[in-house]
Amino acid sequence: MSDVGKVRLSSRGQLVIPKSHREALGLEEGSELVILRREDTLVLIRAEDFAESTRGRLEGVWGRSADDVEAWLSGDRASWD
């Protein structure tokens, strides 16, 4: 079930997440969040949840082995010159 809350952006660009939302998600002072922009929408995700949901998505992009990745990096670095 969704829980809707309203926040206001301060002059310093800060916002306060409503207490009911913080408690429901187990957020405490110092909790890390990831903010995503999707067109005109902002999405906040607990950092650990974001890491878990994206784990493995880039697997194989730079190669399947450490040697493959190193070869890709060497080639990319060579292009910097």
Backbone torsions as a table, in degrees:
resi	resn	phi	psi	omega
1	MET	NA	138.7	179.0
2	SER	-82.7	146.6	176.6
3	ASP	-122.3	117.0	-175.6
4	VAL	-96.9	136.6	176.4
5	GLY	-140.2	158.7	-179.7
6	LYS	-115.2	135.3	177.9
7	VAL	-127.8	160.3	178.5
8	ARG	-125.2	135.2	178.5
9	LEU	-79.5	130.0	179.8
10	SER	-79.6	172.9	178.5
11	SER	-64.3	-19.8	178.2
12	ARG	-95.4	8.5	178.3
13	GLY	79.7	17.4	-178.5
14	GLN	-99.5	153.0	172.8
15	LEU	-136.8	157.4	179.3
16	VAL	-110.5	126.2	176.9
17	ILE	-79.7	128.6	-178.0
18	PRO	-54.0	145.1	-176.9
19	LYS	-54.9	-41.8	-178.4
20	SER	-61.9	-36.0	178.5
21	HIS	-71.3	-44.5	179.1
22	ARG	-59.5	-46.0	-179.1
23	GLU	-64.6	-42.1	-178.5
24	ALA	-62.8	-32.7	-178.3
25	LEU	-98.2	-2.3	-179.1
26	GLY	69.8	30.5	179.3
27	LEU	-84.2	135.3	178.2
28	GLU	-129.8	171.4	175.8
29	GLU	-53.5	130.9	-179.8
30	GLY	91.5	-7.7	176.5
31	SER	-59.9	139.9	180.0
32	GLU	-98.8	136.3	178.6
33	LEU	-124.7	152.2	172.7
34	VAL	-106.8	136.0	177.8
35	ILE	-112.5	127.8	178.9
36	LEU	-114.7	140.6	174.1
37	ARG	-107.1	123.2	175.8
38	ARG	-120.3	96.7	-174.4
39	GLU	54.9	-111.7	-177.2
40	ASP	-103.0	22.9	-178.2
41	THR	-123.0	138.0	173.5
42	LEU	-106.4	138.1	-179.8
43	VAL	-125.0	127.8	174.8
44	LEU	-102.7	133.7	179.8
45	ILE	-133.4	137.4	174.6
46	ARG	-58.0	135.2	-174.8
47	ALA	-55.8	-41.9	-178.7
48	GLU	-66.9	-33.3	177.1
49	ASP	-69.6	-38.7	178.9
50	PHE	-64.4	-45.4	179.7
51	ALA	-59.9	-43.8	-179.3
52	GLU	-64.6	-41.6	-176.5
53	SER	-72.7	-22.0	-179.6
54	THR	-102.1	-5.0	-178.7
55	ARG	-57.0	128.2	175.5
56	GLY	85.9	-5.7	-177.3
57	ARG	-66.0	-26.3	179.8
58	LEU	-101.2	10.6	-178.5
59	GLU	-57.6	129.5	177.3
60	GLY	84.4	-6.4	-178.1
61	VAL	-61.5	-40.9	-177.7
62	TRP	-103.5	6.1	179.5
63	GLY	131.4	168.8	-176.6
64	ARG	-97.2	-14.7	-177.7
65	SER	-130.3	167.9	176.9
66	ALA	-60.0	-36.6	178.5
67	ASP	-65.7	-40.3	177.5
68	ASP	-61.1	-45.4	-179.6
69	VAL	-63.6	-43.8	179.1
70	GLU	-62.4	-40.6	177.6
71	ALA	-63.4	-41.9	178.9
72	TRP	-63.9	-45.0	179.2
73	LEU	-61.9	-42.6	179.4
74	SER	-61.0	-43.6	178.4
75	GLY	-64.4	-41.4	179.5
76	ASP	-65.8	-43.6	179.3
77	ARG	-63.3	-36.0	179.5
78	ALA	-64.7	-28.7	-179.3
79	SER	-75.0	-11.6	-179.4
80	TRP	-72.0	-24.1	-177.1
81	ASP	-79.7	NA	NA
